[in-house]
Amino acid sequence: MSEPEPVPSGVLAGRVAVVTGGLSGIGAAAVRRFLDEGASVVAGDLRADRPSELAAEPAGRLIVRSADVADEADVRGLVDTAVERFGRLDVMFNNAGVLGAIGPIATADMDEVDRTLAVNLRGVFLGMKHAARVMRPLRSGSIISTSSPAGLAGGQGPHAYSAAKAAVIGLTRSVAAELRADRIRVNTVVPGATVTAMMADVATGDAADLEGAAEKMAATAWMDRPIRPEDVVEAVLFLASDASRFVTGETLSVDGGMTSAPGSSPFLTERFAGTSAIFENGRRTERH
Ligand SMILES: NC(=O)c1ccc[n+]([C@@H]2O[C@H](COP(=O)([O-])OP(=O)(O)OC[C@H]3O[C@@H](n4cnc5c(N)ncnc54)[C@H](O)[C@@H]3O)[C@@H](O)[C@H]2O)c1
């Protein structure tokens, strides 16, 4: 006789999540953590049959499905799979993304731009649409989408990517305002440069060389080390769980201060050390 399955415990015990881009990087780390915290998970990614960063399925709580987030039927399928197989949907993590079209604005290839917007914006829109469809009758749920520092400031990424990531933040706020009445929360997470296949490709030219990328990224890290997917997922878990019960429409950066605290104040330099002074009417008044 086989052992009875252990009853899952954790902050997401009994909850059901869909994670897009769930076979790599931040998405895969979210799937692993959600499972550890007791959730059942449907992970969607472009090619479910490729080798993934996910370990073996724990006690029937993980379903992996091929899905292109730009395709409405595929996104509907992920959400319906969650409902059919696990009974409900509590957490939608719209995380799939591509760097997409690169290059100067004047020579942009519009087919590449359209595809980039389709994955990074339309894909998030579809995730919100179908999550809301099944969450509304439950009058609860948490929708989280992955944006980027490129959506908050210029010069941080390719144009189409930046436009889509900014739009994800706008869409999040707009949908949060609508779904608040149904107690469905909608938030955005903004990872700084994170050690994943996407960044490894940029940093080393080899998407599989995560440790080579981590080494290169250490030189420009905003804190003591490069950000790992697990660091981002701590924030995602907060937004997914009841700990963030009244948090909605928010943009939560996990970037070591890159977007909110990028400067270094001139008033903290050696020149002012040991001085207590106030600046008033354009003059510095020494106090002692
Ligand atoms: N790594 C970073 O530094 C960083 C920084 C800011 C934001 N992000 C965002 O984080 C998210 C996750 O990226 P990552 O860094 O983990 O990269 P990653 O390349 O490791 O993972 C992205 C996953 O999305 C999947 N995917 C791509 N297009 C898809 C589609 N059309 N349908 C379904 N799945 C698709 C890929 O197959 C891959 O498994 C993305 O939205 C990305 O833009 C990443």
The ligand as a MOL file (V3000), in Angstrom:
LIG
                    3D

  0  0  0     0  0            999 V3000
M  V30 BEGIN CTAB
M  V30 COUNTS 44 48 0 0 0
M  V30 BEGIN ATOM
M  V30 1 N 16.4820 38.6420 -15.5340 0
M  V30 2 C 16.3750 39.9410 -15.3760 0
M  V30 3 O 17.3660 40.6370 -15.1240 0
M  V30 4 C 15.0290 40.5950 -15.4450 0
M  V30 5 C 14.9210 41.9310 -15.0180 0
M  V30 6 C 13.6850 42.5580 -15.0850 0
M  V30 7 C 12.5970 41.8580 -15.5440 0
M  V30 8 N 12.7130 40.5640 -15.9710 0 CHG=1
M  V30 9 C 11.5130 39.8850 -16.4270 0
M  V30 10 O 11.3630 38.6980 -15.6890 0
M  V30 11 C 10.5540 37.7890 -16.4180 0
M  V30 12 C 11.1900 36.4090 -16.3790 0
M  V30 13 O 12.4040 36.4620 -17.0920 0
M  V30 14 P 13.7130 35.6720 -16.6290 0
M  V30 15 O 14.7410 36.6660 -16.3480 0
M  V30 16 O 13.3560 34.6520 -15.6130 0 CHG=-1
M  V30 17 O 14.1280 35.0310 -18.0280 0
M  V30 18 P 14.1490 33.5330 -18.5670 0
M  V30 19 O 14.5050 33.6730 -20.0000 0
M  V30 20 O 14.9880 32.6720 -17.6840 0
M  V30 21 O 12.6470 33.0490 -18.4090 0
M  V30 22 C 11.6170 33.5090 -19.2370 0
M  V30 23 C 10.7060 32.3390 -19.5640 0
M  V30 24 O 9.5840 32.8370 -20.3120 0
M  V30 25 C 9.3430 31.9130 -21.3510 0
M  V30 26 N 8.6290 32.5610 -22.4610 0
M  V30 27 C 9.1440 33.4400 -23.3580 0
M  V30 28 N 8.1930 33.7790 -24.2400 0
M  V30 29 C 7.0730 33.1130 -23.8930 0
M  V30 30 C 5.7650 33.0460 -24.4260 0
M  V30 31 N 5.4220 33.7330 -25.5260 0
M  V30 32 N 4.8510 32.2590 -23.8280 0
M  V30 33 C 5.1950 31.5430 -22.7120 0
M  V30 34 N 6.4110 31.5520 -22.1730 0
M  V30 35 C 7.3450 32.3280 -22.7550 0
M  V30 36 C 10.7160 31.4180 -21.7660 0
M  V30 37 O 10.6240 30.1980 -22.5030 0
M  V30 38 C 11.3930 31.2660 -20.4240 0
M  V30 39 O 11.1770 29.9750 -19.8720 0
M  V30 40 C 10.4060 38.4000 -17.8140 0
M  V30 41 O 9.1480 39.0300 -17.9260 0
M  V30 42 C 11.5090 39.4120 -17.8620 0
M  V30 43 O 11.2380 40.4530 -18.7690 0
M  V30 44 C 13.9060 39.9290 -15.9210 0
M  V30 END ATOM
M  V30 BEGIN BOND
M  V30 1 1 1 2
M  V30 2 2 2 3
M  V30 3 1 2 4
M  V30 4 1 4 5
M  V30 5 2 4 44
M  V30 6 2 5 6
M  V30 7 1 6 7
M  V30 8 2 7 8
M  V30 9 1 8 9
M  V30 10 1 8 44
M  V30 11 1 9 10
M  V30 12 1 9 42
M  V30 13 1 10 11
M  V30 14 1 11 12
M  V30 15 1 11 40
M  V30 16 1 12 13
M  V30 17 1 13 14
M  V30 18 2 14 15
M  V30 19 1 14 16
M  V30 20 1 14 17
M  V30 21 1 17 18
M  V30 22 2 18 19
M  V30 23 1 18 20
M  V30 24 1 18 21
M  V30 25 1 21 22
M  V30 26 1 22 23
M  V30 27 1 23 24
M  V30 28 1 23 38
M  V30 29 1 24 25
M  V30 30 1 25 26
M  V30 31 1 25 36
M  V30 32 1 26 27
M  V30 33 1 26 35
M  V30 34 2 27 28
M  V30 35 1 28 29
M  V30 36 1 29 30
M  V30 37 2 29 35
M  V30 38 1 30 31
M  V30 39 2 30 32
M  V30 40 1 32 33
M  V30 41 2 33 34
M  V30 42 1 34 35
M  V30 43 1 36 37
M  V30 44 1 36 38
M  V30 45 1 38 39
M  V30 46 1 40 41
M  V30 47 1 40 42
M  V30 48 1 42 43
M  V30 END BOND
M  V30 END CTAB
M  END
